[in-house]
Amino acid sequence: MKIDFTKNIDGLVPAIIQDATTKNVLMLGYMNQEAFEVTQKTKKVTFYSRSKNRLWTKGEESGNFLELVSVKNDCDNDTLLVFVNPIGPTCHKGTDTCWGESNKQEYGFLSQLEEIIISRKNDVENTDSYVSSLFKKGINKIAQKVGEEAVETVIEAKDSNDELFLNESADLLFHYLILLQAKGYRLEDIVKVLESRH
């Protein structure tokens, strides 16, 4: 990997730290050639501290290390993207990220949908909500709906109408997310099982 440490007078390049699993950005630090080499050798992310004027391994005092997974450089060879497995919170203020955000796995729109389902689960008296009404009817009704949607998805898979197949697939996934909540689980729990099998 070619890194251009000469672009800045101080010989430092920005190092964007990203969680290898969640893909969330955790922090920004700076590396010089030596910090990069130490990081590669020890597999613990090491920066050049501009305030301390020395090498600084993240976690050397707190124990909250950043275990190196991989490094990429950008198109100009003067910025690093460092993928890590964080051990504990990243920020010195005790938060997961230096922006105060939680470092949890997100699944785009599916995570938003899951939060809506949770809010409907907690509001079973909402007579205008289809999801609330399903939770009110209980686990048997929810499981039955998943079964119905699964059968309808299989039927449409055997035909050639892609639009119907995609719609039934969406219905199946939607009702499955409801079933997960009814059982006290989230999408991330299923992902963990799949990852353990990988």
Backbone as CSV, one residue per row, in Angstrom:
resi,resn,N_x,N_y,N_z,CA_x,CA_y,CA_z,C_x,C_y,C_z
1,MET,0.845,-1.180,0.000,0.000,0.000,0.000,0.894,1.248,0.000
2,LYS,0.616,2.151,-0.923,1.391,3.384,-1.016,0.631,4.504,-0.322
3,ILE,1.256,5.093,0.708,0.651,6.200,1.440,1.558,7.408,1.301
4,ASP,0.973,8.530,0.932,1.754,9.759,0.740,1.762,10.564,2.039
5,PHE,2.819,10.368,2.839,2.960,11.101,4.097,3.583,12.476,3.898
6,THR,3.874,12.835,2.645,4.577,14.097,2.384,3.645,15.264,2.064
7,LYS,2.344,15.009,1.885,1.430,16.082,1.486,1.264,17.137,2.573
8,ASN,1.316,16.702,3.821,1.226,17.653,4.937,2.625,17.881,5.505
9,ILE,2.879,19.088,5.937,4.206,19.460,6.440,4.623,18.584,7.615
10,ASP,3.642,18.211,8.461,3.959,17.435,9.654,4.076,15.935,9.388
11,GLY,3.840,15.522,8.141,3.966,14.113,7.799,2.839,13.235,8.296
12,LEU,1.697,13.856,8.583,0.542,13.113,9.097,-0.519,12.950,8.019
13,VAL,-1.238,11.839,8.096,-2.403,11.633,7.239,-3.607,11.350,8.132
14,PRO,-4.789,11.831,7.737,-5.993,11.516,8.509,-6.286,10.021,8.435
15,ALA,-6.752,9.476,9.559,-7.150,8.067,9.625,-8.578,8.010,10.149
16,ILE,-9.495,7.698,9.253,-10.910,7.567,9.622,-11.106,6.157,10.155
17,ILE,-11.633,6.057,11.380,-11.794,4.762,12.035,-13.244,4.318,11.900
18,GLN,-13.434,3.143,11.310,-14.780,2.625,11.037,-14.919,1.220,11.612
19,ASP,-16.041,0.955,12.271,-16.303,-0.376,12.799,-16.459,-1.348,11.628
20,ALA,-15.712,-2.432,11.651,-15.720,-3.385,10.539,-17.062,-4.088,10.397
21,THR,-17.820,-4.189,11.474,-19.102,-4.891,11.432,-20.263,-3.956,11.157
22,THR,-20.384,-2.901,11.972,-21.537,-2.012,11.841,-21.365,-0.988,10.727
23,LYS,-20.122,-0.755,10.324,-19.758,0.257,9.320,-19.951,1.683,9.830
24,ASN,-20.173,1.857,11.128,-20.287,3.195,11.700,-18.904,3.813,11.854
25,VAL,-18.807,5.116,11.589,-17.553,5.839,11.803,-17.435,6.122,13.296
26,LEU,-16.289,5.742,13.875,-16.096,5.854,15.316,-15.315,7.099,15.713
27,MET,-14.293,7.445,14.945,-13.454,8.586,15.299,-12.551,8.954,14.134
28,LEU,-11.831,10.049,14.307,-10.810,10.472,13.358,-9.523,10.696,14.130
29,GLY,-8.432,10.145,13.619,-7.123,10.376,14.216,-6.120,10.662,13.112
30,TYR,-4.851,10.766,13.483,-3.808,11.031,12.500,-2.671,10.037,12.690
31,MET,-2.129,9.597,11.582,-0.996,8.670,11.618,0.166,9.243,10.829
32,ASN,1.365,9.009,11.346,2.561,9.215,10.545,3.061,7.833,10.124
33,GLN,4.164,7.772,9.427,4.681,6.495,8.936,4.889,5.501,10.085
34,GLU,5.470,5.983,11.172,5.764,5.099,12.302,4.489,4.561,12.940
35,ALA,3.484,5.423,13.118,2.215,4.990,13.708,1.551,3.933,12.840
36,PHE,1.621,4.131,11.525,1.051,3.150,10.611,1.775,1.813,10.746
37,GLU,3.085,1.847,10.815,3.865,0.606,10.921,3.602,-0.114,12.240
38,VAL,3.491,0.647,13.332,3.179,0.040,14.631,1.787,-0.589,14.602
39,THR,0.839,0.109,13.986,-0.522,-0.423,13.850,-0.504,-1.749,13.099
40,GLN,0.223,-1.798,12.001,0.308,-3.020,11.194,0.950,-4.157,11.994
41,LYS,1.963,-3.826,12.761,2.722,-4.842,13.496,1.941,-5.379,14.702
42,THR,1.345,-4.488,15.486,0.689,-4.889,16.737,-0.783,-5.258,16.553
43,LYS,-1.366,-4.838,15.432,-2.802,-5.020,15.162,-3.676,-4.232,16.138
44,LYS,-3.076,-3.251,16.813,-3.818,-2.308,17.642,-3.592,-0.919,17.044
45,VAL,-4.691,-0.195,16.795,-4.584,1.078,16.091,-3.789,2.078,16.935
46,THR,-2.763,2.614,16.300,-1.864,3.577,16.939,-1.841,4.849,16.106
47,PHE,-1.931,5.978,16.786,-1.940,7.281,16.134,-0.682,8.051,16.519
48,TYR,-0.508,9.165,15.819,0.453,10.157,16.295,-0.372,11.238,16.972
49,SER,-0.169,11.407,18.283,-0.910,12.404,19.042,-0.278,13.773,18.837
50,ARG,-1.046,14.701,18.284,-0.551,16.056,18.056,-0.433,16.835,19.358
51,SER,-1.233,16.493,20.355,-1.161,17.205,21.641,-0.024,16.663,22.515
52,LYS,0.236,15.360,22.423,1.299,14.754,23.238,2.637,14.686,22.491
53,ASN,2.573,14.938,21.183,3.773,14.867,20.331,4.490,13.522,20.432
54,ARG,3.690,12.458,20.378,4.263,11.112,20.439,3.256,10.118,19.870
55,LEU,3.720,8.880,19.673,2.806,7.821,19.284,1.851,7.525,20.437
56,TRP,0.614,7.195,20.077,-0.409,6.918,21.079,-1.281,5.777,20.583
57,THR,-1.258,4.670,21.307,-2.115,3.532,20.970,-3.452,3.734,21.652
58,LYS,-4.510,3.769,20.856,-5.858,3.940,21.421,-6.122,2.802,22.397
59,GLY,-6.453,3.154,23.628,-6.731,2.156,24.653,-5.567,1.883,25.587
60,GLU,-4.437,2.548,25.367,-3.258,2.257,26.195,-3.504,2.587,27.668
61,GLU,-4.410,3.517,27.951,-4.752,3.839,29.342,-6.102,3.247,29.738
62,SER,-7.078,3.300,28.843,-8.441,2.866,29.167,-8.669,1.372,28.975
63,GLY,-7.852,0.748,28.138,-8.099,-0.653,27.780,-9.084,-0.800,26.640
64,ASN,-9.606,0.331,26.131,-10.569,0.308,25.025,-9.816,0.368,23.700
65,PHE,-9.198,-0.747,23.344,-8.381,-0.806,22.140,-9.240,-0.860,20.882
66,LEU,-8.628,-0.514,19.771,-9.221,-0.669,18.446,-8.406,-1.753,17.745
67,GLU,-8.970,-2.940,17.624,-8.255,-4.051,16.997,-8.351,-3.914,15.485
68,LEU,-7.206,-3.909,14.846,-7.137,-3.704,13.401,-7.715,-4.887,12.633
69,VAL,-8.571,-4.567,11.654,-9.079,-5.571,10.722,-8.421,-5.383,9.363
70,SER,-8.496,-4.162,8.836,-7.866,-3.866,7.551,-7.752,-2.356,7.358
71,VAL,-6.969,-1.965,6.351,-6.763,-0.537,6.042,-6.876,-0.336,4.539
72,LYS,-7.537,0.745,4.152,-7.584,1.175,2.749,-7.088,2.608,2.684
73,ASN,-6.472,2.966,1.564,-6.173,4.381,1.374,-7.042,4.925,0.246
74,ASP,-7.192,6.245,0.220,-8.093,6.852,-0.756,-7.396,7.037,-2.102
75,CYS,-8.103,7.650,-3.029,-7.610,7.787,-4.407,-6.361,8.656,-4.509
76,ASP,-6.140,9.544,-3.529,-4.957,10.403,-3.538,-3.827,9.858,-2.668
77,ASN,-4.058,8.720,-2.056,-3.078,8.071,-1.180,-2.691,8.927,0.026
78,ASP,-3.623,9.788,0.485,-3.277,10.647,1.619,-4.319,10.647,2.737
79,THR,-5.232,9.699,2.696,-6.217,9.515,3.762,-6.467,8.025,3.927
80,LEU,-6.511,7.572,5.179,-6.708,6.147,5.454,-8.112,5.887,5.990
81,LEU,-8.657,4.750,5.576,-9.897,4.236,6.138,-9.509,2.956,6.868
82,VAL,-9.638,2.996,8.194,-9.153,1.905,9.036,-10.355,1.161,9.614
83,PHE,-10.480,-0.118,9.249,-11.578,-0.948,9.747,-11.117,-1.654,11.021
84,VAL,-11.951,-1.570,12.066,-11.545,-2.089,13.371,-12.672,-2.873,14.041
85,ASN,-12.272,-3.636,15.041,-13.204,-4.193,16.022,-12.926,-3.458,17.325
86,PRO,-13.846,-2.579,17.754,-13.590,-1.810,18.975,-13.787,-2.665,20.224
87,ILE,-12.907,-2.472,21.185,-13.050,-3.106,22.494,-13.513,-2.013,23.455
88,GLY,-14.790,-1.971,23.727,-15.350,-0.927,24.584,-15.639,0.340,23.806
89,PRO,-16.022,1.405,24.531,-16.332,2.674,23.863,-15.083,3.279,23.238
90,THR,-15.267,4.019,22.156,-14.142,4.609,21.439,-13.764,5.980,21.990
91,CYS,-14.748,6.797,22.303,-14.470,8.174,22.718,-13.970,8.231,24.164
92,HIS,-13.086,9.176,24.438,-12.575,9.354,25.799,-13.672,9.804,26.759
93,LYS,-14.814,10.251,26.215,-15.941,10.643,27.063,-16.833,9.457,27.413
94,GLY,-16.456,8.274,26.925,-17.194,7.061,27.285,-18.294,6.668,26.322
95,THR,-18.425,7.379,25.214,-19.448,7.043,24.224,-18.865,6.136,23.143
96,ASP,-19.753,5.452,22.425,-19.326,4.513,21.385,-18.542,5.193,20.279
97,THR,-18.950,6.422,19.943,-18.280,7.172,18.884,-17.930,8.559,19.403
98,CYS,-17.063,9.253,18.689,-16.696,10.617,19.087,-17.787,11.629,18.737
99,TRP,-18.878,11.158,18.176,-20.026,12.016,17.883,-21.178,11.727,18.837
100,GLY,-20.900,10.902,19.846,-21.910,10.598,20.857,-22.996,9.656,20.406
101,GLU,-22.785,8.998,19.272,-23.803,8.084,18.748,-23.553,6.660,19.212
102,SER,-24.611,5.889,19.252,-24.508,4.480,19.604,-23.962,3.698,18.405
103,ASN,-23.055,2.795,18.669,-22.463,1.992,17.595,-23.231,0.688,17.432
104,LYS,-24.485,0.811,17.027,-25.281,-0.397,16.838,-25.463,-0.665,15.353
105,GLN,-25.714,-1.918,15.054,-25.903,-2.340,13.668,-27.205,-1.757,13.132
106,GLU,-27.149,-1.174,11.970,-28.338,-0.635,11.313,-28.551,-1.371,9.998
107,TYR,-29.806,-1.555,9.647,-30.159,-2.242,8.408,-31.012,-1.346,7.517
108,GLY,-30.666,-0.063,7.503,-31.375,0.869,6.636,-32.853,0.948,6.961
109,PHE,-33.683,0.873,5.937,-35.128,1.001,6.119,-35.695,-0.097,7.013
110,LEU,-35.088,-1.301,6.978,-35.598,-2.385,7.824,-35.481,-2.030,9.308
111,SER,-34.434,-1.306,9.677,-34.305,-0.873,11.072,-35.387,0.143,11.420
112,GLN,-35.695,1.048,10.491,-36.776,2.018,10.722,-38.111,1.293,10.880
113,LEU,-38.344,0.314,10.012,-39.583,-0.446,10.063,-39.693,-1.214,11.380
114,GLU,-38.573,-1.762,11.815,-38.561,-2.496,13.077,-38.949,-1.585,14.247
115,GLU,-38.452,-0.339,14.229,-38.800,0.610,15.296,-40.292,0.958,15.269
116,ILE,-40.861,1.067,14.079,-42.303,1.334,13.964,-43.095,0.161,14.535
117,ILE,-42.659,-1.062,14.213,-43.335,-2.257,14.728,-43.262,-2.290,16.252
118,ILE,-42.118,-1.933,16.817,-41.974,-1.897,18.278,-42.947,-0.897,18.884
119,SER,-43.059,0.283,18.254,-43.979,1.290,18.802,-45.426,0.808,18.730
120,ARG,-45.777,0.084,17.678,-47.139,-0.455,17.567,-47.370,-1.579,18.578
121,LYS,-46.336,-2.354,18.846,-46.433,-3.422,19.855,-46.746,-2.827,21.223
122,ASN,-46.146,-1.666,21.488,-46.339,-1.016,22.781,-47.630,-0.206,22.853
123,ASP,-48.393,-0.202,21.766,-49.639,0.571,21.705,-50.755,-0.306,21.138
124,VAL,-51.025,-1.435,21.826,-52.010,-2.393,21.310,-53.436,-1.845,21.324
125,GLU,-53.648,-0.735,22.025,-54.991,-0.142,22.051,-55.259,0.735,20.831
126,ASN,-54.265,0.903,19.966,-54.424,1.723,18.766,-55.283,0.947,17.761
127,THR,-56.544,1.295,17.700,-57.482,0.557,16.847,-57.293,0.857,15.364
128,ASP,-56.534,1.914,15.045,-56.302,2.251,13.639,-55.103,1.518,13.054
129,SER,-54.346,0.806,13.874,-53.118,0.169,13.420,-53.299,-1.321,13.209
130,TYR,-52.993,-1.766,11.978,-53.041,-3.190,11.652,-52.056,-3.966,12.521
131,VAL,-50.859,-3.409,12.698,-49.823,-4.098,13.475,-50.253,-4.220,14.932
132,SER,-50.780,-3.139,15.506,-51.260,-3.195,16.889,-52.340,-4.254,17.051
133,SER,-53.240,-4.343,16.054,-54.321,-5.336,16.136,-53.769,-6.760,16.100
134,LEU,-52.686,-6.976,15.335,-52.073,-8.310,15.312,-51.475,-8.654,16.671
135,PHE,-50.777,-7.721,17.270,-50.209,-7.977,18.596,-51.305,-8.249,19.616
136,LYS,-52.410,-7.545,19.480,-53.527,-7.749,20.412,-54.116,-9.144,20.257
137,LYS,-54.107,-9.691,19.041,-54.668,-11.033,18.800,-53.734,-12.145,19.270
138,GLY,-52.451,-11.810,19.431,-51.547,-12.788,20.029,-50.661,-13.536,19.036
139,ILE,-49.778,-14.344,19.608,-48.736,-15.038,18.846,-49.302,-16.009,17.816
140,ASN,-50.400,-16.679,18.135,-50.952,-17.649,17.177,-51.387,-16.969,15.883
141,LYS,-52.039,-15.821,16.010,-52.496,-15.090,14.818,-51.301,-14.563,14.023
142,ILE,-50.291,-14.061,14.731,-49.101,-13.539,14.050,-48.389,-14.666,13.301
143,ALA,-48.210,-15.797,13.959,-47.549,-16.944,13.318,-48.361,-17.436,12.122
144,GLN,-49.677,-17.431,12.256,-50.545,-17.834,11.149,-50.346,-16.926,9.941
145,LYS,-50.242,-15.618,10.188,-50.042,-14.671,9.081,-48.706,-14.914,8.381
146,VAL,-47.664,-15.226,9.146,-46.364,-15.535,8.529,-46.501,-16.768,7.645
147,GLY,-47.208,-17.776,8.131,-47.425,-18.993,7.331,-48.188,-18.705,6.046
148,GLU,-49.232,-17.897,6.154,-50.022,-17.539,4.967,-49.162,-16.800,3.947
149,GLU,-48.396,-15.841,4.430,-47.559,-15.053,3.518,-46.458,-15.910,2.899
150,ALA,-45.950,-16.868,3.650,-44.920,-17.776,3.106,-45.490,-18.613,1.972
151,VAL,-46.691,-19.134,2.165,-47.338,-19.946,1.116,-47.593,-19.084,-0.120
152,GLU,-48.091,-17.867,0.082,-48.372,-16.989,-1.050,-47.091,-16.613,-1.797
153,THR,-45.985,-16.449,-1.063,-44.698,-16.146,-1.702,-44.236,-17.319,-2.553
154,VAL,-44.374,-18.532,-2.036,-43.982,-19.734,-2.790,-44.819,-19.864,-4.053
155,ILE,-46.119,-19.627,-3.939,-47.009,-19.723,-5.103,-46.575,-18.727,-6.177
156,GLU,-46.304,-17.477,-5.768,-45.903,-16.460,-6.741,-44.510,-16.730,-7.309
157,ALA,-43.667,-17.404,-6.549,-42.325,-17.747,-7.046,-42.410,-18.709,-8.223
158,LYS,-43.458,-19.508,-8.255,-43.603,-20.500,-9.322,-44.242,-19.915,-10.583
159,ASP,-44.808,-18.715,-10.443,-45.391,-18.040,-11.602,-44.375,-17.050,-12.171
160,SER,-44.785,-16.318,-13.183,-43.839,-15.409,-13.845,-44.155,-13.931,-13.631
161,ASN,-45.012,-13.630,-12.657,-45.344,-12.238,-12.382,-44.408,-11.711,-11.285
162,ASP,-43.362,-11.024,-11.707,-42.351,-10.546,-10.759,-42.914,-9.562,-9.745
163,GLU,-43.842,-8.719,-10.184,-44.415,-7.730,-9.277,-45.165,-8.406,-8.130
164,LEU,-45.965,-9.417,-8.447,-46.685,-10.140,-7.398,-45.711,-10.870,-6.473
165,PHE,-44.667,-11.468,-7.047,-43.674,-12.166,-6.228,-42.993,-11.204,-5.252
166,LEU,-42.597,-10.025,-5.736,-41.931,-9.058,-4.866,-42.875,-8.544,-3.779
167,ASN,-44.142,-8.318,-4.134,-45.110,-7.857,-3.141,-45.358,-8.901,-2.060
168,GLU,-45.494,-10.148,-2.462,-45.692,-11.218,-1.468,-44.441,-11.399,-0.608
169,SER,-43.273,-11.231,-1.221,-42.022,-11.324,-0.461,-41.948,-10.221,0.583
170,ALA,-42.368,-9.015,0.199,-42.387,-7.898,1.146,-43.365,-8.175,2.287
171,ASP,-44.543,-8.725,1.946,-45.524,-9.072,2.986,-44.951,-10.113,3.947
172,LEU,-44.240,-11.093,3.409,-43.643,-12.133,4.243,-42.606,-11.543,5.197
173,LEU,-41.730,-10.713,4.670,-40.691,-10.115,5.502,-41.302,-9.219,6.577
174,PHE,-42.294,-8.452,6.195,-42.981,-7.564,7.137,-43.583,-8.351,8.296
175,HIS,-44.307,-9.407,7.964,-44.941,-10.204,9.016,-43.910,-10.988,9.832
176,TYR,-42.813,-11.351,9.215,-41.746,-12.030,9.948,-41.124,-11.097,10.985
177,LEU,-40.941,-9.819,10.629,-40.430,-8.839,11.586,-41.394,-8.681,12.772
178,ILE,-42.678,-8.750,12.496,-43.679,-8.694,13.568,-43.548,-9.926,14.460
179,LEU,-43.378,-11.097,13.845,-43.223,-12.339,14.606,-41.977,-12.283,15.492
180,LEU,-40.886,-11.773,14.961,-39.672,-11.632,15.768,-39.949,-10.800,17.017
181,GLN,-40.647,-9.669,16.854,-40.966,-8.818,17.995,-41.878,-9.534,18.983
182,ALA,-42.825,-10.285,18.466,-43.741,-11.025,19.338,-42.987,-12.042,20.189
183,LYS,-41.897,-12.567,19.652,-41.076,-13.545,20.386,-39.978,-12.878,21.210
184,GLY,-39.887,-11.538,21.138,-38.898,-10.811,21.920,-37.534,-10.709,21.266
185,TYR,-37.475,-10.860,19.951,-36.203,-10.786,19.232,-36.226,-9.666,18.205
186,ARG,-35.026,-9.386,17.691,-34.860,-8.374,16.652,-34.110,-8.988,15.485
187,LEU,-34.091,-8.257,14.379,-33.392,-8.708,13.184,-31.925,-9.023,13.475
188,GLU,-31.305,-8.230,14.341,-29.881,-8.439,14.652,-29.632,-9.804,15.290
189,ASP,-30.618,-10.339,15.993,-30.461,-11.665,16.595,-30.367,-12.745,15.523
190,ILE,-31.128,-12.590,14.450,-31.086,-13.551,13.349,-29.768,-13.415,12.592
191,VAL,-29.315,-12.170,12.423,-28.041,-11.935,11.741,-26.903,-12.603,12.503
192,LYS,-26.937,-12.525,13.843,-25.887,-13.172,14.647,-25.855,-14.670,14.426
193,VAL,-27.044,-15.290,14.331,-27.091,-16.735,14.071,-26.496,-17.049,12.708
194,LEU,-26.857,-16.253,11.703,-26.315,-16.468,10.355,-24.803,-16.279,10.326
195,GLU,-24.325,-15.254,11.043,-22.882,-15.013,11.099,-22.149,-16.170,11.772
196,SER,-22.767,-16.739,12.803,-22.128,-17.858,13.505,-22.032,-19.100,12.621
197,ARG,-22.902,-19.188,11.636,-22.872,-20.331,10.701,-21.920,-20.119,9.546
198,HIS,-21.499,-18.874,9.348,-20.689,-18.515,8.168,-19.298,-19.116,8.263
